[in-house]
């Protein structure tokens, strides 16, 4: 999910060959409702990785302070394959 410009996100998807949708949250409505906004820069949410199963249950949640710190691909794959 991103509050970035849709044209930039389309270019990112194309340039990186991403096949998954990037959800738009231009007003940070979802980020605000989950308490993810950065106190130091309230227009920017904290980097968050979230896995929600088909029943709507959150199976994985990781919120980082630093956008350069992200979960590994292995960590995300494990979260996606967990029952």
Beta strands, then each sheet from edge to edge (+ up, - down):
strand 1: 47-52
strand 2: 58-64
sheet 1: 1+ 2-
end
